[in-house]
Structure formats: C-alpha cells, structure tokens
Amino acid sequence: MKNESQPKTINHKELDLLTAIELIVEMSAGSNLGDSLFVAAEESIVYVSKKLHVTPMQAILFSVFVDKSDDPHIEYSDLAEHFSCRPVRIIRYAKDIDVLLKKRLLWGNGEPNGSIGYSVPNRVLEALKQNKAYKPKKQSNLNIEDFFIALSELFEQKMNNSFTYTMFVEEVNLLLLQNKHLLFVRKLENFKISGDDIKILLIFFCIQFVEEADDHIQPWDYKDLLENKIREQMISRGLSDGSNKLFSFNLVEYSNVGGFTDRNSFKLTDFAKKELLSELNIVVAPEVVDKQLIETSNLPKKELFYNEEEKKSVEKLAQLLHPDQFKEVCERMSKRGMRKGFACLFYGAPGTGKTETVYQLAKQTGRNILQVNYSQLKSSWVGESEKNVKALFDKYRRLVATSEVAPILLFNEADAIISRRQADVQRAVDKMENSIQNIILQEMENLEGIMIATTNFTQNMDKAFERRFIYKILFRKPNLEAMCSIWHSMIPTLSESDVRVLASKYEFSGGQIENIARKIAVDEIINGDNISLETLRSYCDGELFDRQKRLPRIGYLANQTE
C-alpha cells in the first residue's frame, strides 16, 4: 500500500546517514522498486551508497532494514510489503543482501520452522547515530586468542543462518589467509586437507575444545555447519565408520564412554591438540589410564623354560615379531596380495606358560599389549556386546596406526570366543554369542597387526577360527629337564638332587611349581627358617589334583600347512 505522506524537503548540505535513510524509506514505500525511485531519491541514495561503500540497490535495501530494525527477524515478505511487490522480486536481490551480510551491516538468523530472517546489529545502529559507516574489527595479524574469538563468531553466525555455506567458507578462508603468522594456521595448511567441509569440521572440533573442553562431539552439534543434508549424512557416516580423512591424519578419534568407544561421539586426538593448539598453552588433561593396555616397560623380564619342541616354536615366533623382521614380512606379504595380520593360538593345560610367553614376547620385541577381558565386552543390552567388540577392534586399529611398533592384541583365556558356533539358535544370548564370534572372525580376516589368543581347551574349537590362526603352539607339561630348570629357578636354595627328586615324582606345570614356591616364600618370611624337603613334599601333595588330560594336537608353528 502506497504511503500518501509527502517526503521531507531537506537541503543536501543537511544530509546525514539517518536522514538520508529516512528519505529513502519514505520515497521507496509502494514504489515497486521502479526506476522512478532512483530518480526521486537519487541524492539520498548516492549519499548512503558513498558513505557505506555499497551499490544504490544495496543502499535502498539497507535503508528499509534499518527502518524495521525493531524486528529481530525481518523476512523477504516484510520487504515485499514495504515496496508493494511480490516476494519473488526481492529474491532477485538476494546477492545484494548477502553483501550487506558480509559487510556485517546485517545479521542473519534462522527460526525453528526453517524461515530465514535478518536484523540490524546494535553496533551498526550506534554507528549510524554518529553519522559513521560501521567498520568491522580488524581481522588480520590477530593474536591466537582474538583469532579463535573471530573464528567462533563466524561459526556462530553460520549456526544462526547468518551466512550461506559459500559465504561462510569464504569468510573462514579469508580469516585464515589474513593470519598466516599463527602456528595454528600453518599447521592446518601442512595437513593439506582437501575439501572445505572436512577443514570446517576440524576447525569446529578445535573451537569446541578451546571454548568448552568438549571431547564428546556428536552429529547434531555440527549439522548446521555443513552445506546440506546429504553432506551432513556423508560426513557423519565417514566419522562413524572411521573412513573420514581426519581419522587417517590422526586428528580425530572416537570418544570413550563408560570404558568403551562410542562410534557416534568424536573428539580431537591428543596429537591434534598438541599440534594445532600449542599456542594457546592449553593443558591437556592426561587420559584415564587404560587398564586394557599393558606397556612393554611395565612387563618384568622373566626366564621361561620349555620342552624342546615348544622352545623352537616360541623362538621362531619371537624372530618373526622382531620389529624390523615383522615390517619386512608385512611389506612382502602386501606385495603378494596377502593379508598382513598374524593371528596366533597358544593352547595347552593351565599353568604351562601360555600367557607369560605372550608377555615375554612383547618384552623382547618392544611391543605393548592390548589385553581383552571377554566378560567385560558382553552386555545385557541387545546389540551392545556387538558394538563393544567392534569398538575394541577400532581401538586396536588406531593403536596400530599410531604406534611405531604394533602392539599385540591378547585374548586371554579365549575358550568362549573360539568355541564352535551354534546352529539354529533361538535364545537371544546364543544369537549374541554367534554374532560376536562372526564379528571377531571378520576382524581376523582384516587384521593388520598381531593377535594372540590363549586357551586351555580346543576340543570344541570352531573350524573357522582354526583356519584363521596362522600359527598354533601347543604348550605341554614340561619334561623332566624343563621341570628341573623351573624348580631350580623358582627355589634356588634347592640342591640338584632335591630338584631331580621333586621333578621325577611330581609332573607339575610351571604354574603349579610357582604356586609352591610362593607358599615357601611366605613361610620363610613369617617363620624365618629354611623349609625342609619334607614340608616341601607336603606342599606338592596338596597341589595334586586330576586336571592332567592331554589336549589334541591341532598343529605346530614349525610345520604349518594351513
């Protein structure tokens, strides 16, 4: 509807920004943005254009925005009503409105219903009152604190729909370009991250950590930053399955929730925090000690005694696991198109040194051990156990990728894991067990690294697992010579004759001999006397029980054919 009031007549010498804007508003009302408007309001339009460094059309649009500045959500339809034109005509000038946004003369914002509106910031109105053009703060040569404040403001504006995605990316890249003196910017460039959305995502992770120490970023936190719904889904899928480039650069990892990896929650790695955020002097809190990870430096060196056949097999495996040898073997296997991972099975009666052998192999080859407690992986919640198993292998993959020497993944006492899968199962618990085993079998197919499983029983072993263990070592009870060596190493005060008597009479495993040695040590500490052979024999008799059934042979390291 046309405004019937007459425009004010003002001498051009009396013009200021607010006066010129008022005249433009009055003359543009009901004008349909026709040519006559530019003639009638020429002096005021030119004045605002030159003062604010905008085009005549931008000057007109901005004037109407200022007139409606009491409205925090001015829409295209509000402008169309003022000019008495169709909203589609206003859409023609969307690029002019984008320019006003880039100049920070407008602030964009979104509503829950999806509509986009605009408002005039108070700082712009204050500048107009002083007849000054608003000038955004200088954005070049910032210190690191001000730089992150500026970044945060840009990201907040994008979250509020103040920018289109293209404008947002341009503004972020410009801010980076103007502050190349900062280590953060240089490090970001060094990673050579291709794709604006990946770089934007990484910067968002950095902002979240700097501002809120946020180590649990989820898809809905960043959804409003990305170009569209499809890109959001692609990014989220890449993060969830670990294929996103930020994982390969070791910049982002899964968050840890309740001791398990959450594949839908992400955070910066410690490496990323140190590389990108060192200028901010943020103290990265040490992570909770991972009880699953046994560091090689914490493994005590221990001499083990084997029968001749086991000794050869263990020595051969130790040679393979030496870092230089292992690297060369993996490279050659890869060139031949073969799997690079090595899965090993140690089986035999309890106390024969299976687990300790893993520890000593790790000690000799400088490898950490990721030890798995299978019972802790299982959950009563449907589907959670399977997630826990996948998270475990995800964790191991990251350790292999980020460690100079690949750690050993140890499934200790893996009887339940490698047992034969059940057919035609009906109970939920049986379905879960089968599902877990299928996941582990698939992970063994794709293994890059070293997996060792120990078990006391192999009679019920699933054939699929047997095929996937490339090396299998049977740990028998020690023979006479080996038992003599164990007795002597455990109780050095024994004479050679006493050692041979005990080794001949009692067919003990190393674990059983160690139990007896511990009892003797306790007695000596309490009583302070040397233990007699008679007392020692009584301890041996107490250790006897029937668990000496032989295990079936399923192959040896020395002569693998599978």
Stockholm file with secondary structure:
# STOCKHOLM 1.0

chainA/1-562         MKNESQPKTINHKELDLLTAIELIVEMSAGSNLGDSLFVAAEESIVYVSKKLHVTPMQAILFSVFVDKSDDPHIEYSDLAEHFSCRPVRIIRYAKDIDVLLKKRLLWGNGEPNGSIGYSVPNRVLEALKQNKAYKPKKQSNLNIEDFFIALSELFEQKMNNSFTYTMFVEEVNLLLLQNKHLLFVRKLENFKISGDDIKILLIFFCIQFVEEADDHIQPWDYKDLLENKIREQMISRGLSDGSNKLFSFNLVEYSNVGGFTDRNSFKLTDFAKKELLSELNIVVAPEVVDKQLIETSNLPKKELFYNEEEKKSVEKLAQLLHPDQFKEVCERMSKRGMRKGFACLFYGAPGTGKTETVYQLAKQTGRNILQVNYSQLKSSWVGESEKNVKALFDKYRRLVATSEVAPILLFNEADAIISRRQADVQRAVDKMENSIQNIILQEMENLEGIMIATTNFTQNMDKAFERRFIYKILFRKPNLEAMCSIWHSMIPTLSESDVRVLASKYEFSGGQIENIARKIAVDEIINGDNISLETLRSYCDGELFDRQKRLPRIGYLANQTE
#=GR chainA/1-562 SS CCCCSCCCCCCGGGCCHHHHHHHHHHHHTTCTTCHHHHHHTHHHHHHHHHHHTCCHHHHHHHHHHHHTTTCSSBCHHHHHHHHTSCHHHHHTTHHHHHHHHHTTSSEEEECTTSCEEEECCHHHHHHHHTTCCCCCCCCSSCCHHHHHHHHHHHHHHHHTTCSCHHHHHHHHHHHHHTTTTSHHHHHHHHTTCCSHHHHHHHHHHHHHHHHHCCCCBCHHHHGGGSSSHHHHHHHHHHHHHTCSHHHHTTSEEEEEETTEEEEEEEEECHHHHHHHSGGGTCCCCCCCCCTTEECGGGSCCCCCCCCHHHHHHHHHHHHHHSHHHHHHHHHHHHHTTCCCCEEEEEEESTTSSHHHHHHHHHHHHTCCEEEECHHHHCCSSTTHHHHHHHHHHHHHHHHHHHCSSCCEEEETTCHHHHBCCCSSCCSHHHHHHHHHHHHHHHHHHTCCSEEEEEESCCTTBCHHHHHHCSEEEEECCCCHHHHHHHHHHHCTTSCHHHHHHHHHHCCCCHHHHHHHHHHHHHHHHHHCSCCCHHHHHHHHHHHCCSCCCCCCCCCCSTTCCC
#=GC SS_cons         CCCCSCCCCCCGGGCCHHHHHHHHHHHHTTCTTCHHHHHHTHHHHHHHHHHHTCCHHHHHHHHHHHHTTTCSSBCHHHHHHHHTSCHHHHHTTHHHHHHHHHTTSSEEEECTTSCEEEECCHHHHHHHHTTCCCCCCCCSSCCHHHHHHHHHHHHHHHHTTCSCHHHHHHHHHHHHHTTTTSHHHHHHHHTTCCSHHHHHHHHHHHHHHHHHCCCCBCHHHHGGGSSSHHHHHHHHHHHHHTCSHHHHTTSEEEEEETTEEEEEEEEECHHHHHHHSGGGTCCCCCCCCCTTEECGGGSCCCCCCCCHHHHHHHHHHHHHHSHHHHHHHHHHHHHTTCCCCEEEEEEESTTSSHHHHHHHHHHHHTCCEEEECHHHHCCSSTTHHHHHHHHHHHHHHHHHHHCSSCCEEEETTCHHHHBCCCSSCCSHHHHHHHHHHHHHHHHHHTCCSEEEEEESCCTTBCHHHHHHCSEEEEECCCCHHHHHHHHHHHCTTSCHHHHHHHHHHCCCCHHHHHHHHHHHHHHHHHHCSCCCHHHHHHHHHHHCCSCCCCCCCCCCSTTCCC
//
